[in-house]
Amino acid sequence: MSYPFFNEIELDRACEVALYIQLSNNLARLIKRGTLKPGFKLPGTRVMALQLGVNRNTIVAALSELEAEGWIYSRDRSGWYINDDLPMVKPRSANGNLGIACCYPEATGFALYGAVPQAQRAPQIPPPRLAFDDGSSDPRLAPLQEYAREYASVLQSPRLTTLLEQASPMGDRRLRDIYTPLLNQYRGLNVKPGQMILTRGATQAIYLLSRVLLCPGDKAVVGQSSYQVANHAFEQAGAALLRIPVDQKGLQTGVLEELLQRQRIRLVYIPSHHYWPTTVALAPERRVQLLELARKYRFAILEDDYDYDYHYQHKPLLPIASADCEGYVIYIGSYSKKLFPAARAGFILAPQNLIQRLVRARQLIGDVGDPVQERALARLIELGTMRRYGKKALRAYRKRRDHLCRLLSEELSFAVDFEVPEGGMAVWVRFKAGYPLPELARRCREKGLYLSDGLAYNPPGEQWNACRMGFAALNCDEISAAFRLLKDSVLEMSGATVIEN
């Protein structure tokens, strides 16, 4: 039997990305494009191995990865099938280059407004010293000495004057030239340096986009509880927020579709990994449906992939942007979590007509980024320092996640409910009714521990009594010390309840 889709798969044996990851990325992309439809039975592993010229174990590993992500499932003694829950997608050509990601479009699929709204600053809150914070990185794990050496080297370079004089609001060209191929290689994208603008972190990226994309009266869709910085940016641009429930599979795209049938929506904000605050990931079938809805109703998807690098079980899902050939997805990310929080460094990937609008908006606030930091970061990437550090940090954060979750499970199960997050830097913890978070947080503060009172996570009109407990910024000994203070506060409240009753 002939399987034409084999011709659309390209495997690069010279690439440092493992062959089974390349294959799973290729197959996921074909599913998202509609080439492989729901219910389709994949050929046997021996047939695939023969057709692709790889070891059968490579095929098995790739299929296992796709099954873990929810793209396919297996039937006993029958084989592998494309998940029936995925929506049907009309196959689309990728400009004749079907084996790799389609070229990032030159123009958006949605209309752009003519004016750029006036800019405003968003508030920032300093992190506490000892805390179960919202989920920040640990600067002690960052390559600070290497960063300082490269930063000093840039400052001492005889070409420094030229670098500063030629600073662009798009950011350092050398960093964009280095980083876009890595995004293409590891995240399944196909972008060019001219489709990237460097920002001072993901927060500035959200802010700039809200000013360029939104006008007063527009409607922006966010999760029932969503990232407050994004909410404030959208509202300050004049947009009305429409909140949609988020369950264990992420944003409920079925509810979104019903909403789209009744009113026009300008933008949907979606963290594609580890949704804030609950840490769930958007399921594959919903990623496909979301992109199909954008094509049908012509709205922008703002995909915030702020912690793509921190995934502890299976590899991260490919971004929604990797399947977008028509300019509906704007993709943003951050370097700050791989360096340290004060190193404000991020990026926006978008069609070039939108990039031009963003450049003008940035010029209005007189910001051309930090060319010295960006050039130093480019050198760290070239030297392989960032990759080595990333692996080190990933191991450390996985260990810290497991330690905190073990303590919560073994010593506080009577007071909390939670799921072990697959990635990210925080655990979403739901406290039982007998332990109201505002009171618990107050008791923790008296003992020298910061714990959120949970109010910032509550959707309008609801009381979840839940909060994010960040583990990445604390080592295991510090997590143990902080947990003891938390447990003491919980036990105090249990004792007070017993006395009162």
NORVENQUI-V348865 format. One record per residue. PSI is psi in whole degrees, 0 to 359 (none if undefined). BURIAL is I if it has 24 or more other C-alpha atoms within 12 Angstrom, else O. D_LAST is the distance of its C-alpha to the last C-alpha in whole Angstrom. Layout:
psi=PSI burial=BURIAL d_last=D_LAST
psi=PSI burial=BURIAL d_last=D_LAST
This chain:
psi=139 burial=O d_last=74
psi=138 burial=O d_last=74
psi=96 burial=O d_last=71
psi=335 burial=O d_last=72
psi=342 burial=I d_last=68
psi=329 burial=I d_last=69
psi=346 burial=O d_last=72
psi=6 burial=I d_last=69
psi=127 burial=I d_last=67
psi=128 burial=I d_last=68
psi=129 burial=I d_last=67
psi=103 burial=O d_last=68
psi=345 burial=O d_last=69
psi=349 burial=O d_last=70
psi=145 burial=O d_last=66
psi=348 burial=O d_last=63
psi=131 burial=O d_last=61
psi=145 burial=O d_last=61
psi=322 burial=I d_last=63
psi=330 burial=I d_last=60
psi=317 burial=I d_last=58
psi=317 burial=I d_last=61
psi=316 burial=I d_last=61
psi=323 burial=I d_last=58
psi=316 burial=I d_last=58
psi=313 burial=I d_last=61
psi=320 burial=I d_last=60
psi=321 burial=I d_last=57
psi=321 burial=I d_last=59
psi=326 burial=I d_last=61
psi=315 burial=I d_last=58
psi=329 burial=I d_last=57
psi=350 burial=I d_last=61
psi=2 burial=I d_last=61
psi=318 burial=I d_last=64
psi=115 burial=I d_last=62
psi=157 burial=I d_last=60
psi=135 burial=I d_last=57
psi=347 burial=O d_last=58
psi=132 burial=I d_last=61
psi=123 burial=O d_last=61
psi=149 burial=I d_last=62
psi=163 burial=I d_last=65
psi=160 burial=O d_last=65
psi=326 burial=I d_last=64
psi=321 burial=O d_last=68
psi=315 burial=O d_last=69
psi=319 burial=I d_last=67
psi=318 burial=I d_last=68
psi=315 burial=O d_last=72
psi=323 burial=I d_last=72
psi=351 burial=I d_last=70
psi=38 burial=O d_last=72
psi=169 burial=I d_last=68
psi=144 burial=O d_last=67
psi=327 burial=O d_last=65
psi=328 burial=O d_last=62
psi=319 burial=I d_last=62
psi=313 burial=I d_last=62
psi=317 burial=I d_last=59
psi=319 burial=I d_last=57
psi=317 burial=I d_last=57
psi=323 burial=I d_last=56
psi=321 burial=I d_last=53
psi=316 burial=I d_last=52
psi=323 burial=I d_last=53
psi=318 burial=I d_last=51
psi=328 burial=O d_last=48
psi=347 burial=I d_last=48
psi=8 burial=I d_last=48
psi=326 burial=I d_last=52
psi=169 burial=I d_last=53
psi=162 burial=I d_last=52
psi=147 burial=I d_last=54
psi=140 burial=O d_last=55
psi=128 burial=O d_last=56
psi=19 burial=O d_last=59
psi=320 burial=O d_last=60
psi=198 burial=O d_last=59
psi=139 burial=I d_last=58
psi=148 burial=I d_last=57
psi=137 burial=I d_last=56
psi=129 burial=I d_last=53
psi=340 burial=O d_last=53
psi=349 burial=O d_last=50
psi=138 burial=I d_last=52
psi=152 burial=I d_last=54
psi=137 burial=I d_last=58
psi=133 burial=I d_last=59
psi=125 burial=O d_last=63
psi=139 burial=O d_last=65
psi=142 burial=I d_last=66
psi=148 burial=O d_last=69
psi=55 burial=I d_last=68
psi=37 burial=O d_last=71
psi=359 burial=O d_last=73
psi=70 burial=O d_last=71
psi=342 burial=I d_last=69
psi=344 burial=I d_last=68
psi=180 burial=I d_last=66
psi=143 burial=I d_last=63
psi=152 burial=I d_last=65
psi=136 burial=I d_last=66
psi=131 burial=I d_last=64
psi=156 burial=I d_last=65
psi=337 burial=I d_last=67
psi=152 burial=I d_last=66
psi=153 burial=I d_last=63
psi=353 burial=I d_last=62
psi=160 burial=I d_last=60
psi=147 burial=O d_last=62
psi=141 burial=I d_last=62
psi=160 burial=O d_last=62
psi=334 burial=O d_last=64
psi=150 burial=O d_last=63
psi=117 burial=I d_last=60
psi=157 burial=I d_last=57
psi=142 burial=O d_last=57
psi=152 burial=I d_last=55
psi=159 burial=O d_last=52
psi=145 burial=O d_last=50
psi=145 burial=O d_last=46
psi=153 burial=O d_last=43
psi=143 burial=O d_last=43
psi=124 burial=O d_last=39
psi=144 burial=O d_last=40
psi=152 burial=O d_last=38
psi=168 burial=O d_last=36
psi=311 burial=O d_last=37
psi=117 burial=I d_last=34
psi=148 burial=I d_last=32
psi=87 burial=I d_last=31
psi=192 burial=I d_last=33
psi=347 burial=I d_last=34
psi=74 burial=I d_last=37
psi=163 burial=I d_last=40
psi=170 burial=I d_last=43
psi=109 burial=I d_last=43
psi=342 burial=I d_last=46
psi=340 burial=O d_last=47
psi=352 burial=I d_last=48
psi=154 burial=I d_last=50
psi=66 burial=I d_last=54
psi=318 burial=I d_last=54
psi=317 burial=O d_last=57
psi=320 burial=I d_last=59
psi=315 burial=I d_last=58
psi=321 burial=O d_last=59
psi=315 burial=O d_last=62
psi=324 burial=I d_last=63
psi=314 burial=I d_last=62
psi=323 burial=O d_last=64
psi=320 burial=O d_last=67
psi=316 burial=I d_last=67
psi=329 burial=O d_last=67
psi=357 burial=O d_last=70
psi=140 burial=O d_last=72
psi=346 burial=O d_last=75
psi=9 burial=O d_last=74
psi=316 burial=O d_last=71
psi=317 burial=O d_last=73
psi=318 burial=O d_last=74
psi=315 burial=I d_last=70
psi=320 burial=I d_last=69
psi=329 burial=O d_last=72
psi=14 burial=O d_last=71
psi=132 burial=I d_last=68
psi=145 burial=I d_last=67
psi=348 burial=I d_last=64
psi=345 burial=I d_last=63
psi=171 burial=I d_last=63
psi=124 burial=I d_last=65
psi=323 burial=I d_last=67
psi=318 burial=I d_last=67
psi=319 burial=I d_last=63
psi=323 burial=I d_last=64
psi=326 burial=I d_last=67
psi=319 burial=I d_last=65
psi=327 burial=I d_last=61
psi=319 burial=I d_last=62
psi=327 burial=O d_last=64
psi=320 burial=I d_last=61
psi=320 burial=I d_last=59
psi=320 burial=I d_last=61
psi=316 burial=I d_last=62
psi=336 burial=I d_last=58
psi=11 burial=I d_last=56
psi=20 burial=I d_last=59
psi=173 burial=I d_last=60
psi=71 burial=I d_last=64
psi=162 burial=I d_last=64
psi=158 burial=I d_last=66
psi=328 burial=I d_last=66
psi=353 burial=I d_last=67
psi=15 burial=I d_last=64
psi=135 burial=I d_last=61
psi=128 burial=I d_last=60
psi=142 burial=I d_last=58
psi=170 burial=I d_last=56
psi=65 burial=I d_last=53
psi=170 burial=I d_last=50
psi=331 burial=I d_last=49
psi=314 burial=I d_last=47
psi=325 burial=I d_last=51
psi=313 burial=I d_last=52
psi=317 burial=I d_last=49
psi=311 burial=I d_last=50
psi=317 burial=I d_last=54
psi=322 burial=I d_last=54
psi=326 burial=I d_last=52
psi=331 burial=I d_last=54
psi=324 burial=I d_last=57
psi=333 burial=I d_last=56
psi=145 burial=I d_last=54
psi=158 burial=I d_last=55
psi=133 burial=I d_last=53
psi=345 burial=O d_last=52
psi=161 burial=I d_last=52
psi=129 burial=I d_last=49
psi=131 burial=I d_last=47
psi=131 burial=I d_last=45
psi=172 burial=I d_last=42
psi=164 burial=I d_last=39
psi=315 burial=I d_last=36
psi=127 burial=I d_last=34
psi=168 burial=I d_last=37
psi=118 burial=I d_last=39
psi=324 burial=I d_last=38
psi=316 burial=I d_last=42
psi=316 burial=I d_last=44
psi=313 burial=I d_last=42
psi=319 burial=I d_last=43
psi=317 burial=I d_last=46
psi=317 burial=I d_last=47
psi=321 burial=I d_last=45
psi=336 burial=I d_last=48
psi=357 burial=I d_last=51
psi=4 burial=I d_last=50
psi=151 burial=I d_last=49
psi=135 burial=I d_last=46
psi=133 burial=I d_last=43
psi=119 burial=I d_last=43
psi=135 burial=I d_last=39
psi=141 burial=I d_last=40
psi=150 burial=O d_last=37
psi=124 burial=I d_last=37
psi=201 burial=I d_last=36
psi=347 burial=O d_last=37
psi=9 burial=I d_last=40
psi=201 burial=I d_last=40
psi=133 burial=I d_last=41
psi=96 burial=I d_last=42
psi=337 burial=I d_last=45
psi=319 burial=I d_last=46
psi=321 burial=I d_last=44
psi=317 burial=I d_last=46
psi=318 burial=I d_last=49
psi=321 burial=O d_last=48
psi=319 burial=O d_last=47
psi=333 burial=I d_last=51
psi=343 burial=O d_last=52
psi=331 burial=O d_last=51
psi=161 burial=O d_last=52
psi=135 burial=I d_last=53
psi=137 burial=I d_last=51
psi=321 burial=I d_last=53
psi=143 burial=I d_last=51
psi=124 burial=I d_last=48
psi=126 burial=I d_last=46
psi=114 burial=I d_last=45
psi=117 burial=I d_last=44
psi=342 burial=I d_last=46
psi=137 burial=I d_last=44
psi=67 burial=I d_last=40
psi=138 burial=I d_last=39
psi=128 burial=I d_last=37
psi=352 burial=I d_last=34
psi=353 burial=I d_last=33
psi=5 burial=I d_last=36
psi=156 burial=I d_last=38
psi=147 burial=I d_last=42
psi=124 burial=I d_last=44
psi=154 burial=I d_last=45
psi=315 burial=I d_last=49
psi=330 burial=I d_last=49
psi=330 burial=I d_last=48
psi=315 burial=I d_last=50
psi=314 burial=I d_last=53
psi=320 burial=I d_last=52
psi=316 burial=I d_last=51
psi=323 burial=I d_last=54
psi=321 burial=I d_last=56
psi=322 burial=I d_last=54
psi=319 burial=I d_last=55
psi=321 burial=I d_last=59
psi=318 burial=O d_last=58
psi=359 burial=I d_last=57
psi=59 burial=I d_last=58
psi=164 burial=I d_last=55
psi=141 burial=I d_last=54
psi=120 burial=I d_last=52
psi=102 burial=I d_last=50
psi=111 burial=I d_last=50
psi=103 burial=I d_last=48
psi=58 burial=I d_last=48
psi=336 burial=I d_last=46
psi=42 burial=I d_last=45
psi=325 burial=I d_last=48
psi=348 burial=I d_last=49
psi=85 burial=I d_last=45
psi=125 burial=I d_last=45
psi=349 burial=I d_last=44
psi=268 burial=O d_last=45
psi=169 burial=O d_last=48
psi=154 burial=I d_last=50
psi=151 burial=I d_last=49
psi=151 burial=I d_last=50
psi=143 burial=I d_last=53
psi=153 burial=I d_last=52
psi=325 burial=I d_last=53
psi=336 burial=I d_last=56
psi=342 burial=I d_last=58
psi=4 burial=I d_last=58
psi=114 burial=I d_last=59
psi=2 burial=I d_last=63
psi=5 burial=I d_last=63
psi=36 burial=I d_last=61
psi=341 burial=I d_last=58
psi=128 burial=I d_last=55
psi=127 burial=I d_last=55
psi=126 burial=I d_last=54
psi=150 burial=I d_last=52
psi=179 burial=I d_last=51
psi=142 burial=I d_last=50
psi=345 burial=I d_last=52
psi=323 burial=I d_last=49
psi=345 burial=I d_last=47
psi=346 burial=I d_last=50
psi=269 burial=I d_last=51
psi=154 burial=I d_last=48
psi=326 burial=I d_last=46
psi=344 burial=O d_last=48
psi=87 burial=I d_last=51
psi=103 burial=I d_last=51
psi=124 burial=I d_last=53
psi=191 burial=I d_last=53
psi=160 burial=I d_last=55
psi=133 burial=I d_last=56
psi=127 burial=I d_last=58
psi=161 burial=I d_last=60
psi=154 burial=I d_last=63
psi=330 burial=I d_last=66
psi=328 burial=I d_last=66
psi=322 burial=I d_last=62
psi=319 burial=I d_last=63
psi=321 burial=I d_last=65
psi=319 burial=I d_last=63
psi=322 burial=I d_last=60
psi=315 burial=I d_last=63
psi=321 burial=I d_last=64
psi=321 burial=I d_last=60
psi=324 burial=I d_last=60
psi=330 burial=O d_last=63
psi=330 burial=O d_last=62
psi=10 burial=O d_last=59
psi=34 burial=O d_last=62
psi=124 burial=I d_last=60
psi=23 burial=I d_last=62
psi=203 burial=I d_last=59
psi=88 burial=I d_last=60
psi=328 burial=I d_last=63
psi=312 burial=I d_last=63
psi=318 burial=I d_last=60
psi=320 burial=I d_last=61
psi=321 burial=I d_last=64
psi=320 burial=I d_last=62
psi=322 burial=I d_last=60
psi=319 burial=I d_last=63
psi=320 burial=I d_last=64
psi=323 burial=I d_last=61
psi=316 burial=I d_last=61
psi=322 burial=O d_last=65
psi=352 burial=O d_last=64
psi=4 burial=O d_last=61
psi=317 burial=I d_last=59
psi=324 burial=I d_last=56
psi=317 burial=O d_last=56
psi=316 burial=O d_last=56
psi=320 burial=I d_last=53
psi=318 burial=I d_last=51
psi=319 burial=O d_last=52
psi=314 burial=O d_last=50
psi=320 burial=I d_last=47
psi=316 burial=I d_last=47
psi=317 burial=O d_last=46
psi=316 burial=I d_last=44
psi=325 burial=I d_last=42
psi=317 burial=I d_last=41
psi=319 burial=I d_last=40
psi=320 burial=I d_last=38
psi=312 burial=I d_last=36
psi=322 burial=I d_last=36
psi=312 burial=I d_last=35
psi=316 burial=I d_last=32
psi=325 burial=I d_last=31
psi=317 burial=O d_last=31
psi=316 burial=I d_last=28
psi=319 burial=I d_last=26
psi=317 burial=O d_last=27
psi=332 burial=O d_last=27
psi=345 burial=O d_last=24
psi=21 burial=I d_last=22
psi=337 burial=O d_last=22
psi=345 burial=O d_last=18
psi=343 burial=I d_last=18
psi=158 burial=I d_last=21
psi=144 burial=O d_last=24
psi=163 burial=I d_last=28
psi=144 burial=I d_last=31
psi=120 burial=I d_last=34
psi=144 burial=I d_last=36
psi=340 burial=I d_last=40
psi=193 burial=I d_last=41
psi=196 burial=I d_last=40
psi=14 burial=I d_last=38
psi=156 burial=I d_last=35
psi=133 burial=I d_last=32
psi=113 burial=I d_last=30
psi=126 burial=I d_last=26
psi=118 burial=I d_last=24
psi=142 burial=I d_last=20
psi=163 burial=I d_last=18
psi=330 burial=O d_last=15
psi=359 burial=O d_last=12
psi=73 burial=I d_last=15
psi=129 burial=I d_last=17
psi=319 burial=I d_last=20
psi=319 burial=I d_last=21
psi=318 burial=I d_last=18
psi=317 burial=I d_last=19
psi=321 burial=I d_last=22
psi=316 burial=I d_last=22
psi=321 burial=I d_last=20
psi=318 burial=I d_last=23
psi=322 burial=I d_last=26
psi=335 burial=O d_last=25
psi=357 burial=O d_last=26
psi=18 burial=O d_last=29
psi=132 burial=I d_last=28
psi=129 burial=I d_last=29
psi=133 burial=I d_last=27
psi=144 burial=I d_last=27
psi=359 burial=I d_last=25
psi=349 burial=I d_last=26
psi=327 burial=I d_last=27
psi=342 burial=I d_last=31
psi=349 burial=I d_last=30
psi=130 burial=I d_last=29
psi=159 burial=I d_last=31
psi=127 burial=O d_last=32
psi=4 burial=O d_last=29
psi=156 burial=O d_last=27
psi=104 burial=O d_last=24
psi=336 burial=I d_last=24
psi=49 burial=I d_last=22
psi=158 burial=I d_last=25
psi=164 burial=I d_last=27
psi=134 burial=I d_last=30
psi=102 burial=I d_last=30
psi=136 burial=I d_last=34
psi=343 burial=I d_last=35
psi=325 burial=I d_last=39
psi=353 burial=I d_last=39
psi=137 burial=I d_last=37
psi=176 burial=I d_last=39
psi=322 burial=I d_last=37
psi=319 burial=O d_last=36
psi=323 burial=O d_last=35
psi=317 burial=I d_last=33
psi=316 burial=I d_last=31
psi=315 burial=O d_last=31
psi=321 burial=I d_last=29
psi=323 burial=I d_last=27
psi=319 burial=O d_last=26
psi=320 burial=I d_last=25
psi=313 burial=I d_last=23
psi=318 burial=I d_last=21
psi=318 burial=O d_last=20
psi=320 burial=I d_last=19
psi=316 burial=I d_last=17
psi=324 burial=O d_last=15
psi=316 burial=O d_last=14
psi=324 burial=I d_last=12
psi=318 burial=O d_last=11
psi=319 burial=O d_last=10
psi=322 burial=O d_last=9
psi=319 burial=O d_last=6
psi=317 burial=O d_last=5
psi=316 burial=O d_last=5
psi=327 burial=O d_last=4
psi=none burial=O d_last=0
